[in-house]
Amino acid sequence: MGYIVAMSLLAIALLPQSRSTVDFSGTWRIDLQRSVYPGDGLEDHTLEIKQTPDALTLNSPSWKSPLVYKLDGTASVQKSRTWESVTRTRWEGQTLVIETKRVHYQPAQETVTTDSFFLQARDELVSSRSVKTARGEHGFKLIYRKQK
């Protein structure tokens, strides 16, 4: 009996993590009136999101290249001559959380960025960001409206 219970618990633990049914795919336009952003740097823009069961791709016309995040929780590592970053995603209910830890080599410093995405309504996407550095923490909240 104890063996069966132990094997059942092991089988449950090995099941893949439950994935959210939220799909952020679409073209989203910033709502400048309702977004909260420090300073004057927020401009009108759109965000193009493509989501598959395995990845989320974010793109905007002003970006050089799209950002691609794996949705299975495994780390994505990017390196350059001056920095290295490790990004992981996780679902917290219906919210997608993307955490990136970037280490700059010269001068040595670490930045941890946490982005959260959730649908406040069927046509309203909320993106919030928290940035932590040795100098402190700051953040902002952007609200997007889905384009038809």
VMD Tcl script that draws the C-alpha trace (Angstrom):
set ca {
  {0.00 0.00 0.00}
  {2.77 2.47 0.93}
  {4.55 1.61 -2.33}
  {1.44 2.44 -4.38}
  {0.98 5.77 -2.60}
  {4.67 6.65 -3.09}
  {4.56 5.74 -6.80}
  {1.33 7.74 -7.26}
  {2.92 10.80 -5.66}
  {6.00 10.39 -7.86}
  {3.84 10.14 -10.99}
  {1.98 13.32 -10.05}
  {5.25 15.16 -9.38}
  {6.58 14.17 -12.80}
  {3.54 15.46 -14.68}
  {4.29 18.56 -16.76}
  {3.34 21.81 -15.10}
  {-0.12 22.99 -15.94}
  {-0.09 25.58 -18.68}
  {-2.42 28.50 -18.74}
  {-5.21 28.74 -21.27}
  {-4.52 32.45 -21.75}
  {-3.45 33.41 -25.27}
  {-1.93 36.88 -25.61}
  {-1.64 36.66 -29.42}
  {-2.60 39.74 -31.38}
  {-1.71 43.34 -32.08}
  {-1.95 45.60 -29.04}
  {-1.83 49.43 -28.94}
  {-0.64 51.30 -25.85}
  {-3.27 53.22 -23.87}
  {-1.24 56.32 -23.01}
  {-3.94 57.77 -20.74}
  {-4.12 54.77 -18.42}
  {-0.50 53.57 -18.43}
  {1.84 54.54 -15.60}
  {5.41 55.23 -16.71}
  {8.06 57.35 -14.97}
  {9.20 60.43 -16.87}
  {8.29 61.51 -20.38}
  {9.63 58.52 -22.32}
  {6.37 56.75 -23.15}
  {5.36 57.04 -26.81}
  {2.46 55.72 -28.82}
  {3.32 52.24 -30.08}
  {1.96 48.80 -30.87}
  {3.07 45.44 -29.57}
  {2.74 42.34 -31.73}
  {2.44 39.09 -29.74}
  {2.53 35.58 -31.16}
  {2.00 32.72 -28.75}
  {2.35 28.99 -29.28}
  {2.25 26.27 -26.61}
  {6.07 26.45 -26.47}
  {6.95 30.13 -26.88}
  {5.83 33.74 -26.64}
  {7.23 36.20 -29.20}
  {7.03 39.96 -28.63}
  {7.78 42.47 -31.37}
  {7.30 46.17 -32.01}
  {8.05 48.21 -35.14}
  {10.74 50.20 -33.31}
  {12.69 47.12 -32.15}
  {15.66 45.66 -34.02}
  {14.52 42.08 -33.44}
  {11.72 40.22 -31.64}
  {12.02 38.85 -28.11}
  {11.28 35.12 -27.81}
  {10.53 33.47 -24.46}
  {10.26 29.71 -23.88}
  {7.08 28.85 -21.95}
  {8.28 25.55 -20.49}
  {10.20 27.13 -17.61}
  {13.64 26.25 -18.92}
  {16.27 28.98 -18.95}
  {17.12 31.02 -22.02}
  {20.71 32.27 -21.90}
  {22.05 35.17 -23.95}
  {25.64 36.40 -23.87}
  {27.63 39.27 -25.27}
  {31.14 40.56 -24.66}
  {29.92 42.79 -21.81}
  {26.97 40.94 -20.23}
  {25.11 37.66 -19.77}
  {21.41 37.23 -19.12}
  {19.31 34.28 -18.00}
  {15.54 34.39 -18.51}
  {12.86 32.05 -17.16}
  {9.09 32.15 -17.49}
  {6.39 30.78 -15.22}
  {2.62 30.91 -14.98}
  {1.04 32.25 -11.81}
  {-2.60 31.44 -12.46}
  {-3.53 33.43 -15.57}
  {-0.47 35.71 -15.32}
  {2.70 35.06 -17.30}
  {5.80 36.09 -15.33}
  {9.11 36.59 -17.15}
  {12.16 37.01 -14.93}
  {15.50 38.07 -16.39}
  {18.75 38.26 -14.47}
  {21.44 40.19 -16.34}
  {25.03 40.45 -15.15}
  {27.20 43.21 -16.61}
  {30.91 42.44 -16.47}
  {32.47 45.95 -16.56}
  {31.60 47.41 -14.16}
  {30.28 44.34 -12.35}
  {26.58 44.79 -11.61}
  {23.40 42.73 -11.64}
  {19.93 43.71 -12.80}
  {16.82 41.61 -12.17}
  {13.81 42.47 -14.30}
  {10.40 40.90 -13.65}
  {7.68 41.36 -16.27}
  {4.09 40.23 -15.69}
  {1.45 39.95 -18.40}
  {-2.25 39.34 -17.82}
  {-5.57 40.08 -19.50}
  {-7.63 42.51 -17.46}
  {-10.44 42.13 -19.97}
  {-10.72 40.23 -23.24}
  {-9.36 43.24 -25.15}
  {-7.10 44.72 -22.44}
  {-3.55 43.56 -21.73}
  {-1.65 44.71 -18.64}
  {2.14 44.59 -18.65}
  {3.94 45.52 -15.44}
  {7.69 45.65 -14.90}
  {9.85 45.72 -11.81}
  {13.57 46.47 -12.15}
  {15.96 45.83 -9.26}
  {19.57 47.01 -9.23}
  {22.13 47.81 -6.55}
  {20.83 51.40 -6.69}
  {17.25 50.46 -5.90}
  {14.01 49.34 -7.47}
  {11.59 50.98 -9.88}
  {8.74 49.87 -12.06}
  {5.91 50.79 -14.36}
  {2.58 49.51 -15.65}
  {1.49 49.61 -19.29}
  {-2.03 49.00 -20.50}
  {-2.68 47.91 -24.08}
  {-5.90 47.68 -26.08}
  {-6.31 44.86 -28.60}
  {-6.60 46.05 -32.19}
  {-9.30 44.56 -34.36}
}
mol new
graphics top color blue
foreach p $ca { graphics top sphere $p radius 0.5 }
foreach p [lrange $ca 0 end-1] q [lrange $ca 1 end] { graphics top cylinder $p $q radius 0.2 }
display resetview
